[in-house]
Amino acid sequence: MIDVIKQWLIKNASAPGLLALTVQLPDKSALMQKCAAELSSEALENSWRCVLETIPVLRLNRFPMGRLRWIYQSAIVHCESRKDGICLGIFTSKDPNLFRAEELDRLVAEFHALAT
């Protein structure tokens, strides 16, 4: 499974307006693919850790989840969970001319279709 996810991350790294892709597996290990030079590795790791710390709190409080989105000054983090516990983070430009909604839909659909 890890090899399939790694290949998928690399294949999609050049999408316009994409800053990074991250995946957390059920064992809590994470795979990260930086897609833009302006996003530092430290910022990516810190942002992803904050997202992952928020998810259990939302679940504990029975907050309906599927897709979550964090909006920052110049970026958006989209988070999508699968029933098998794998979680996807899509870091994008906030500019809709750089990253289009259709691209988000495509990435999420492909993520859900990845074979376990």
C-alpha positions in Angstrom: 0.0 0.0 0.0 2.8 2.4 0.9 4.3 2.1 -2.6 1.0 2.7 -4.2 0.5 5.9 -2.2 4.1 7.1 -2.8 3.6 6.7 -6.6 0.3 8.5 -6.4 1.9 11.4 -4.4 4.7 11.8 -6.9 2.4 11.5 -9.9 0.2 14.4 -8.6 3.0 16.6 -7.3 3.0 18.9 -10.4 -0.7 19.9 -10.3 -1.0 23.7 -10.7 -1.6 25.5 -7.4 -0.8 22.5 -5.3 1.6 23.2 -2.4 1.8 19.7 -0.8 0.1 16.3 -0.4 0.3 14.3 2.8 -1.1 11.0 3.8 -1.4 9.5 7.3 -1.8 5.8 7.5 -3.7 4.0 10.3 -0.4 3.2 12.1 0.2 6.9 12.4 3.1 7.0 9.9 2.9 9.8 7.4 4.0 10.3 3.8 4.6 13.8 2.6 5.2 15.3 -0.9 6.2 18.9 -1.1 5.0 20.4 -4.4 6.1 24.1 -4.0 9.4 25.6 -3.0 7.6 28.4 -1.0 6.3 25.9 1.5 9.0 25.0 4.0 9.2 21.4 5.3 8.9 22.7 8.8 5.7 24.6 8.0 4.3 21.5 6.2 5.0 19.2 9.1 3.7 21.6 11.7 0.5 22.3 9.8 -0.2 18.6 9.2 0.5 17.8 12.8 -2.1 20.4 13.9 -4.6 19.0 11.5 -4.1 15.5 12.8 -4.4 16.6 16.4 -7.7 18.2 15.6 -9.4 15.2 14.0 -9.6 13.0 17.2 -11.1 15.9 19.1 -13.8 16.4 16.5 -14.6 12.7 16.4 -14.7 12.5 20.2 -17.3 15.3 20.2 -19.3 13.5 17.4 -18.6 16.3 14.9 -19.8 15.0 11.5 -16.7 14.5 9.5 -15.8 13.5 6.0 -14.0 16.5 4.5 -12.5 19.3 6.6 -10.9 22.5 5.4 -8.6 25.0 7.1 -8.2 28.4 5.5 -5.1 30.4 6.1 -3.9 33.7 4.7 -2.6 32.4 1.4 -3.3 28.6 1.5 -6.0 26.1 2.2 -5.6 22.7 3.7 -8.2 20.1 2.7 -8.4 17.0 4.7 -10.2 13.8 3.6 -10.6 10.6 5.6 -11.3 7.1 4.4 -13.2 4.4 6.3 -10.0 2.4 6.6 -8.4 5.2 8.6 -6.1 6.6 5.9 -6.2 10.4 5.9 -5.2 12.7 3.0 -4.1 16.3 3.3 -4.1 18.5 0.3 -2.3 21.9 0.7 -3.3 24.3 -2.0 -3.0 27.9 -3.0 -5.9 30.0 -1.8 -6.1 31.6 -5.3 -8.9 29.8 -7.2 -7.2 30.7 -10.5 -4.1 28.7 -9.4 -5.9 25.7 -7.9 -9.3 24.7 -9.3 -12.1 22.9 -7.5 -12.2 20.3 -10.2 -8.6 19.4 -9.4 -9.6 18.9 -5.7 -12.4 16.6 -6.7 -10.1 14.6 -8.9 -7.5 14.2 -6.2 -10.1 13.1 -3.6 -11.8 10.6 -6.0 -8.4 9.1 -6.8 -7.5 8.9 -3.1 -10.7 7.0 -2.3 -10.0 4.7 -5.3 -6.5 3.7 -4.2 -6.4 0.0 -3.5 -5.7 -1.1 0.0 
